[in-house]
Amino acid sequence: MGFSPENSIGTGRTEVTIRWLMSHVYGDPKILEGVRAEVAELLQRKARGNETWAEGILTHIYIFKTIIMILIIILLIIIIIVITISIVIIIPIIVIIIVIIITFVIVMMMMMMMMLMLIIIMNIYIHIYIFILIGSG
């Protein structure tokens, strides 16, 4: 009993099987010509755009991968734009709000100081008036 692919292709050693297949493919000119014709047909079909089912799946996977990469790039651009907007617009708005609050506090403190000065001045006038009333009487 000799070696045959039917009884050992799934259980035999891979190298032996490949060697047997190659020796039979290259040993028989008809088989070799058929394999070359099939490979040439597949290459021509690929060049014309008439893909097989497996080739179409691979093309769709490549297109899907490309779309995912484009979406990731768009997402990164959106993140950069949001960060830029927050730096260019939001931070100045926060600074303006802080400046307004500080200005309000300073104005309120100045008004309180003016009121305190008015109270002190009124107190001095009252004392002067009382001194004048007591002194003249």
MDTraj code that builds the backbone (N, CA, C; nanometers):
import mdtraj as md
import numpy as np

residues = "MET GLY PHE SER PRO GLU ASN SER ILE GLY THR GLY ARG THR GLU VAL THR ILE ARG TRP LEU MET SER HIS VAL TYR GLY ASP PRO LYS ILE LEU GLU GLY VAL ARG ALA GLU VAL ALA GLU LEU LEU GLN ARG LYS ALA ARG GLY ASN GLU THR TRP ALA GLU GLY ILE LEU THR HIS ILE TYR ILE PHE LYS THR ILE ILE MET ILE LEU ILE ILE ILE LEU LEU ILE ILE ILE ILE ILE VAL ILE THR ILE SER ILE VAL ILE ILE ILE PRO ILE ILE VAL ILE ILE ILE VAL ILE ILE ILE THR PHE VAL ILE VAL MET MET MET MET MET MET MET MET LEU MET LEU ILE ILE ILE MET ASN ILE TYR ILE HIS ILE TYR ILE PHE ILE LEU ILE GLY SER GLY".split()
xyz = np.array([
    [0.0855, -0.1177, 0.0000],
    [0.0000, 0.0000, 0.0000],
    [0.0897, 0.1236, 0.0000],
    [0.0697, 0.2101, -0.0963],
    [0.1513, 0.3307, -0.1069],
    [0.0866, 0.4493, -0.0361],
    [0.1545, 0.5618, -0.0437],
    [0.1047, 0.6842, 0.0180],
    [-0.0018, 0.7464, -0.0713],
    [-0.1120, 0.7862, -0.0125],
    [-0.2156, 0.8559, -0.0890],
    [-0.2772, 0.9640, -0.0013],
    [-0.3218, 1.0734, -0.0605],
    [-0.3774, 1.1823, 0.0195],
    [-0.5093, 1.1465, 0.0847],
    [-0.5835, 1.0505, 0.0316],
    [-0.7137, 1.0168, 0.0886],
    [-0.7020, 0.9622, 0.2303],
    [-0.5988, 0.8817, 0.2581],
    [-0.5912, 0.8198, 0.3897],
    [-0.4973, 0.8924, 0.4843],
    [-0.4357, 1.0046, 0.4445],
    [-0.3429, 1.0676, 0.5378],
    [-0.3439, 1.2195, 0.5347],
    [-0.4319, 1.2806, 0.4568],
    [-0.4254, 1.4261, 0.4479],
    [-0.4629, 1.4928, 0.5800],
    [-0.5548, 1.4326, 0.6550],
    [-0.5937, 1.4920, 0.7824],
    [-0.5097, 1.4423, 0.8981],
    [-0.4473, 1.3277, 0.8829],
    [-0.3730, 1.2709, 0.9947],
    [-0.2233, 1.2629, 0.9685],
    [-0.1805, 1.2835, 0.8423],
    [-0.0388, 1.2711, 0.8092],
    [0.0376, 1.3963, 0.8417],
    [0.1647, 1.3913, 0.8231],
    [0.2495, 1.5074, 0.8461],
    [0.2319, 1.6066, 0.7321],
    [0.2297, 1.7292, 0.7636],
    [0.2007, 1.8331, 0.6650],
    [0.3081, 1.8391, 0.5576],
    [0.4347, 1.8296, 0.5980],
    [0.5426, 1.8404, 0.4998],
    [0.5329, 1.7300, 0.3945],
    [0.5019, 1.6089, 0.4408],
    [0.4922, 1.4960, 0.3481],
    [0.3756, 1.5172, 0.2522],
    [0.2651, 1.5634, 0.3046],
    [0.1471, 1.5860, 0.2207],
    [0.1757, 1.6939, 0.1172],
    [0.2370, 1.8051, 0.1604],
    [0.2688, 1.9132, 0.0663],
    [0.3675, 1.8634, -0.0389],
    [0.4671, 1.7858, 0.0035],
    [0.5639, 1.7318, -0.0921],
    [0.4946, 1.6402, -0.1931],
    [0.4028, 1.5568, -0.1455],
    [0.3294, 1.4669, -0.2352],
    [0.2454, 1.5468, -0.3351],
    [0.1737, 1.6513, -0.2831],
    [0.0904, 1.7333, -0.3714],
    [0.1761, 1.8053, -0.4745],
    [0.2867, 1.8634, -0.4312],
    [0.3734, 1.9370, -0.5224],
    [0.4349, 1.8441, -0.6270],
    [0.4758, 1.7239, -0.5824],
    [0.5356, 1.6313, -0.6789],
    [0.4328, 1.5852, -0.7819],
    [0.3091, 1.5699, -0.7402],
    [0.2052, 1.5308, -0.8350],
    [0.1626, 1.6475, -0.9247],
    [0.1582, 1.7703, -0.8668],
    [0.1216, 1.8869, -0.9480],
    [0.2301, 1.9121, -1.0517],
    [0.3558, 1.9171, -1.0073],
    [0.4644, 1.9432, -1.1019],
    [0.4989, 1.8202, -1.1854],
    [0.4596, 1.7022, -1.1394],
    [0.4883, 1.5797, -1.2149],
    [0.3936, 1.5582, -1.3320],
    [0.2737, 1.6139, -1.3244],
    [0.1754, 1.5949, -1.4306],
    [0.1537, 1.7291, -1.5017],
    [0.1946, 1.7405, -1.6288],
    [0.1817, 1.8674, -1.6997],
    [0.0370, 1.9167, -1.7126],
    [-0.0597, 1.8260, -1.7201],
    [-0.2007, 1.8671, -1.7317],
    [-0.2467, 1.9362, -1.6028],
    [-0.2102, 1.8752, -1.4891],
    [-0.2498, 1.9352, -1.3595],
    [-0.1805, 2.0707, -1.3425],
    [-0.0521, 2.0767, -1.3746],
    [0.0225, 2.2020, -1.3616],
    [-0.0386, 2.3109, -1.4500],
    [-0.0741, 2.2757, -1.5720],
    [-0.1357, 2.3729, -1.6621],
    [-0.2720, 2.4180, -1.6087],
    [-0.3488, 2.3244, -1.5500],
    [-0.4782, 2.3601, -1.4919],
    [-0.4637, 2.4548, -1.3738],
    [-0.3641, 2.4294, -1.2869],
    [-0.3406, 2.5177, -1.1713],
    [-0.2972, 2.6548, -1.2195],
    [-0.2067, 2.6594, -1.3165],
    [-0.1621, 2.7884, -1.3696],
    [-0.2778, 2.8652, -1.4331],
    [-0.3638, 2.7949, -1.5044],
    [-0.4790, 2.8604, -1.5680],
    [-0.5750, 2.9155, -1.4628],
    [-0.5970, 2.8398, -1.3557],
    [-0.6875, 2.8864, -1.2491],
    [-0.6304, 3.0080, -1.1778],
    [-0.5004, 3.0056, -1.1490],
    [-0.4370, 3.1208, -1.0837],
    [-0.4416, 3.2418, -1.1764],
    [-0.4126, 3.2209, -1.3057],
    [-0.4176, 3.3321, -1.4014],
    [-0.5585, 3.3896, -1.4104],
    [-0.6592, 3.3027, -1.4077],
    [-0.7978, 3.3496, -1.4126],
    [-0.8330, 3.4327, -1.2896],
    [-0.7897, 3.3857, -1.1730],
    [-0.8160, 3.4616, -1.0504],
    [-0.7481, 3.5983, -1.0545],
    [-0.6253, 3.6035, -1.1047],
    [-0.5550, 3.7313, -1.1140],
    [-0.6224, 3.8248, -1.2133],
    [-0.6683, 3.7717, -1.3264],
    [-0.7378, 3.8547, -1.4242],
    [-0.8717, 3.9028, -1.3693],
    [-0.9409, 3.8158, -1.2984],
    [-1.0690, 3.8526, -1.2390],
    [-1.0494, 3.9651, -1.1383],
    [-0.9433, 3.9548, -1.0624],
    [-0.9129, 4.0588, -0.9636],
    [-0.8820, 4.1907, -1.0354],
    [-0.8064, 4.1822, -1.1455],
    [-0.7716, 4.3030, -1.2203],
    [-0.8953, 4.3667, -1.2840],
    [-0.9925, 4.2873, -1.3264],
    [-1.1156, 4.3395, -1.3874],
    [-1.2165, 4.3864, -1.2827],
    [-1.1986, 4.3453, -1.1606],
    [-1.2934, 4.3821, -1.0559],
    [-1.3992, 4.2765, -1.0320],
    [-1.3949, 4.1640, -1.1016],
    [-1.4902, 4.0555, -1.0799],
    [-1.4351, 3.9651, -0.9700],
    [-1.4577, 4.0054, -0.8481],
    [-1.3992, 3.9330, -0.7368],
    [-1.4815, 3.8107, -0.7007],
    [-1.4156, 3.7144, -0.6429],
    [-1.4870, 3.5990, -0.5889],
    [-1.5477, 3.6390, -0.4549],
    [-1.6255, 3.5485, -0.3969],
    [-1.6909, 3.5762, -0.2688],
    [-1.5878, 3.6064, -0.1609],
    [-1.4826, 3.5245, -0.1525],
    [-1.3793, 3.5446, -0.0499],
    [-1.3043, 3.6750, -0.0724],
    [-1.2753, 3.7048, -0.1985],
    [-1.2071, 3.8303, -0.2279],
    [-1.2959, 3.9491, -0.1915],
    [-1.4266, 3.9360, -0.2177],
    [-1.5202, 4.0430, -0.1821],
    [-1.5260, 4.0652, -0.0322],
    [-1.5230, 3.9552, 0.0443],
    [-1.5216, 3.9670, 0.1906],
    [-1.3959, 4.0407, 0.2357],
    [-1.2806, 4.0022, 0.1777],
    [-1.1556, 4.0692, 0.2153],
    [-1.1602, 4.2179, 0.1794],
    [-1.2183, 4.2498, 0.0647],
    [-1.2319, 4.3900, 0.0252],
    [-1.3224, 4.4644, 0.1228],
    [-1.4343, 4.4021, 0.1618],
    [-1.5243, 4.4661, 0.2584],
    [-1.4565, 4.4848, 0.3931],
    [-1.3767, 4.3883, 0.4350],
    [-1.3043, 4.4019, 0.5620],
    [-1.2069, 4.5183, 0.5530],
    [-1.1370, 4.5297, 0.4406],
    [-1.0436, 4.6405, 0.4222],
    [-1.1168, 4.7738, 0.4238],
    [-1.2313, 4.7809, 0.3534],
    [-1.3101, 4.9047, 0.3505],
    [-1.3614, 4.9373, 0.4902],
    [-1.4097, 4.8359, 0.5639],
    [-1.4584, 4.8569, 0.6997],
    [-1.3458, 4.9087, 0.7891],
    [-1.2273, 4.8499, 0.7757],
    [-1.1123, 4.8945, 0.8548],
    [-1.0776, 5.0394, 0.8213],
    [-1.0847, 5.0740, 0.6929],
    [-1.0555, 5.2104, 0.6511],
    [-1.1590, 5.3075, 0.7072],
    [-1.2861, 5.2687, 0.7034],
    [-1.3922, 5.3548, 0.7581],
    [-1.3732, 5.3746, 0.9081],
    [-1.3389, 5.2680, 0.9789],
    [-1.3147, 5.2791, 1.1234],
    [-1.1990, 5.3753, 1.1502],
    [-1.0919, 5.3649, 1.0720],
    [-0.9777, 5.4550, 1.0904],
    [-1.0188, 5.5998, 1.0630],
    [-1.1003, 5.6220, 0.9591],
    [-1.1470, 5.7576, 0.9283],
    [-1.2342, 5.8103, 1.0422],
    [-1.3214, 5.7258, 1.0978],
    [-1.4065, 5.7690, 1.2100],
    [-1.3227, 5.8020, 1.3324],
    [-1.2189, 5.7247, 1.3580],
    [-1.1304, 5.7541, 1.4718],
    [-1.0608, 5.8876, 1.4505],
    [-1.0151, 5.9134, 1.3278],
    [-0.9496, 6.0414, 1.2989],
    [-1.0486, 6.1563, 1.3164],
    [-1.1727, 6.1387, 1.2701],
    [-1.2746, 6.2432, 1.2865],
    [-1.3028, 6.2671, 1.4347],
    [-1.3104, 6.1596, 1.5139],
    [-1.3329, 6.1733, 1.6574],
    [-1.2187, 6.2495, 1.7230],
    [-1.0960, 6.2197, 1.6848],
    [-0.9814, 6.2923, 1.7401],
    [-0.9851, 6.4396, 1.7010],
    [-1.0249, 6.4685, 1.5776],
    [-1.0366, 6.6080, 1.5341],
    [-1.1437, 6.6801, 1.6151],
    [-1.2568, 6.6131, 1.6410],
    [-1.3635, 6.6739, 1.7217],
    [-1.3139, 6.7008, 1.8634],
    [-1.2401, 6.6061, 1.9204],
    [-1.1853, 6.6261, 2.0557],
    [-1.0905, 6.7455, 2.0572],
    [-1.0051, 6.7563, 1.9554],
    [-0.9119, 6.8695, 1.9475],
    [-0.9883, 7.0009, 1.9337],
    [-1.0960, 7.0006, 1.8537],
    [-1.1763, 7.1226, 1.8364],
    [-1.2428, 7.1616, 1.9679],
    [-1.2971, 7.0636, 2.0401],
    [-1.3622, 7.0929, 2.1688],
    [-1.2610, 7.1498, 2.2682],
    [-1.1438, 7.0894, 2.2729],
    [-1.0393, 7.1402, 2.3639],
    [-0.9991, 7.2815, 2.3237],
    [-0.9842, 7.3037, 2.1933],
    [-0.9475, 7.4375, 2.1453],
    [-1.0563, 7.5387, 2.1788],
    [-1.1820, 7.5009, 2.1583],
    [-1.2924, 7.5914, 2.1907],
    [-1.2938, 7.6214, 2.3403],
    [-1.2702, 7.5188, 2.4203],
    [-1.2702, 7.5424, 2.5650],
    [-1.1562, 7.6348, 2.6048],
    [-1.0438, 7.6236, 2.5361],
    [-0.9311, 7.7114, 2.5689],
    [-0.9558, 7.8516, 2.5150],
    [-1.0090, 7.8612, 2.3941],
    [-1.0240, 7.9912, 2.3291],
    [-1.1482, 8.0660, 2.3759],
    [-1.2562, 7.9944, 2.4072],
    [-1.3828, 8.0619, 2.4391],
    [-1.4178, 8.0506, 2.5870],
    [-1.4194, 7.9305, 2.6399],
    [-1.4682, 7.9099, 2.7758],
    [-1.3753, 7.9716, 2.8791],
    [-1.2457, 7.9527, 2.8640],
    [-1.1517, 8.0080, 2.9627],
    [-1.1577, 8.1609, 2.9654],
    [-1.1594, 8.2303, 2.8504],
    [-1.1767, 8.3764, 2.8586],
    [-1.3089, 8.4184, 2.9235],
    [-1.4157, 8.3421, 2.8995],
    [-1.5436, 8.3748, 2.9636],
    [-1.5311, 8.3600, 3.1152],
    [-1.4650, 8.2538, 3.1584],
    [-1.4441, 8.2346, 3.3026],
    [-1.3594, 8.3479, 3.3589],
    [-1.2560, 8.3895, 3.2866],
    [-1.1715, 8.5016, 3.3315],
    [-1.2539, 8.6293, 3.3391],
    [-1.3398, 8.6529, 3.2407],
    [-1.4246, 8.7729, 3.2423],
    [-1.5187, 8.7698, 3.3623],
    [-1.5774, 8.6537, 3.3897],
    [-1.6667, 8.6413, 3.5059],
    [-1.5898, 8.6680, 3.6348],
    [-1.4693, 8.6130, 3.6463],
    [-1.3882, 8.6370, 3.7666],
    [-1.3535, 8.7854, 3.7789],
    [-1.3187, 8.8512, 3.6683],
    [-1.2873, 8.9946, 3.6710],
    [-1.4107, 9.0751, 3.7124],
    [-1.5277, 9.0365, 3.6627],
    [-1.6510, 9.1070, 3.7002],
    [-1.6776, 9.0900, 3.8495],
    [-1.6598, 8.9682, 3.9001],
    [-1.6819, 8.9439, 4.0430],
    [-1.5827, 9.0247, 4.1268],
    [-1.4564, 9.0229, 4.0863],
    [-1.3546, 9.0997, 4.1616],
    [-1.3869, 9.2488, 4.1558],
    [-1.4270, 9.2977, 4.0393],
    [-1.4640, 9.4389, 4.0263],
    [-1.5840, 9.4719, 4.1147],
    [-1.6843, 9.3851, 4.1173],
    [-1.8013, 9.4061, 4.2034],
    [-1.7599, 9.4117, 4.3499],
    [-1.6734, 9.3188, 4.3898],
    [-1.6284, 9.3178, 4.5299],
    [-1.5519, 9.4459, 4.5622],
    [-1.4658, 9.4880, 4.4719],
    [-1.3895, 9.6122, 4.4962],
    [-1.4832, 9.7320, 4.5049],
    [-1.5804, 9.7416, 4.4149],
    [-1.6763, 9.8532, 4.4175],
    [-1.7564, 9.8498, 4.5475],
    [-1.8001, 9.7313, 4.5894],
    [-1.8758, 9.7207, 4.7153],
    [-1.7895, 9.7632, 4.8340],
    [-1.6639, 9.7217, 4.8329],
    [-1.5740, 9.7623, 4.9433],
    [-1.5533, 9.9139, 4.9441],
    [-1.5396, 9.9730, 4.8236],
    [-1.5240, 10.1187, 4.8168],
    [-1.6501, 10.1894, 4.8672],
    [-1.7670, 10.1365, 4.8307],
    [-1.8914, 10.1966, 4.8791],
    [-1.9016, 10.1848, 5.0308],
    [-1.8623, 10.0694, 5.0839],
    [-1.8668, 10.0535, 5.2298],
    [-1.7700, 10.1492, 5.2976],
    [-1.6524, 10.1685, 5.2360],
    [-1.5568, 10.2641, 5.2934],
    [-1.6112, 10.4066, 5.2873],
    [-1.6775, 10.4395, 5.1756],
    [-1.7370, 10.5730, 5.1650],
    [-1.8470, 10.5917, 5.2690],
    [-1.9294, 10.4882, 5.2889],
    [-2.0341, 10.4972, 5.3905],
    [-1.9726, 10.5122, 5.5292],
    [-1.8664, 10.4361, 5.5546],
    [-1.7982, 10.4477, 5.6835],
    [-1.7407, 10.5879, 5.7021],
    [-1.6821, 10.6411, 5.5963],
    [-1.6291, 10.7782, 5.6054],
    [-1.7417, 10.8785, 5.6288],
    [-1.8572, 10.8584, 5.5631],
    [-1.9711, 10.9476, 5.5858],
    [-2.0189, 10.9386, 5.7297],
    [-2.0222, 10.8169, 5.7825],
    [-2.0636, 10.8001, 5.9222],
    [-1.9653, 10.8704, 6.0144],
    [-1.8358, 10.8543, 5.9850],
    [-1.7348, 10.9207, 6.0687],
    [-1.7478, 11.0724, 6.0573],
    [-1.7661, 11.1219, 5.9357],
    [-1.7804, 11.2672, 5.9158],
    [-1.9072, 11.3171, 5.9858],
    [-2.0176, 11.2419, 5.9728],
    [-2.1408, 11.2816, 6.0412],
    [-2.1209, 11.2800, 6.1929],
    [-2.0498, 11.1822, 6.2415],
    [-2.0223, 11.1740, 6.3847],
    [-1.9398, 11.2943, 6.4298],
    [-1.8429, 11.3323, 6.3487],
    [-1.7617, 11.4508, 6.3828],
    [-1.8501, 11.5755, 6.3828],
    [-1.9374, 11.5936, 6.2806],
    [-2.0267, 11.7089, 6.2761],
    [-2.1201, 11.7104, 6.3959],
    [-2.1704, 11.5929, 6.4337],
    [-2.2595, 11.5857, 6.5492],
    [-2.1848, 11.6287, 6.6755],
    [-2.0619, 11.5808, 6.6900],
    [-1.9830, 11.6200, 6.8068],
    [-1.9532, 11.7696, 6.8062],
    [-1.9202, 11.8214, 6.6885],
    [-1.8945, 11.9655, 6.6785],
    [-2.0227, 12.0428, 6.7129],
    [-2.1382, 11.9995, 6.6592],
    [-2.2647, 12.0668, 6.6859],
    [-2.2970, 12.0622, 6.8343],
    [-2.2773, 11.9445, 6.8966],
    [-2.3046, 11.9303, 7.0399],
    [-2.2090, 12.0216, 7.1183],
    [-2.0822, 12.0268, 7.0783],
    [-1.9826, 12.1107, 7.1460],
    [-2.0215, 12.2575, 7.1348],
    [-2.0716, 12.2941, 7.0161],
    [-2.1134, 12.4317, 6.9968],
    [-2.2350, 12.4617, 7.0810],
    [-2.3322, 12.3711, 7.0880],
    [-2.4525, 12.3921, 7.1663],
    [-2.4191, 12.4007, 7.3154],
    [-2.3344, 12.3092, 7.3621],
    [-2.2982, 12.3082, 7.5034],
    [-2.2118, 12.4278, 7.5363],
    [-2.1206, 12.4579, 7.4480],
    [-2.0271, 12.5673, 7.4726],
    [-2.0943, 12.7039, 7.4703],
    [-2.1974, 12.7208, 7.3904],
    [-2.2622, 12.8529, 7.3785],
    [-2.3679, 12.8707, 7.4867],
    [-2.4061, 12.7673, 7.5513],
    [-2.5154, 12.7748, 7.6417],
    [-2.4806, 12.7867, 7.7806],
])
top = md.Topology()
chain = top.add_chain()
for i, resn in enumerate(residues, 1):
    res = top.add_residue(resn, chain, resSeq=i)
    for name in ("N", "CA", "C"):
        top.add_atom(name, md.element.get_by_symbol(name[0]), res)
traj = md.Trajectory(xyz[None], top)
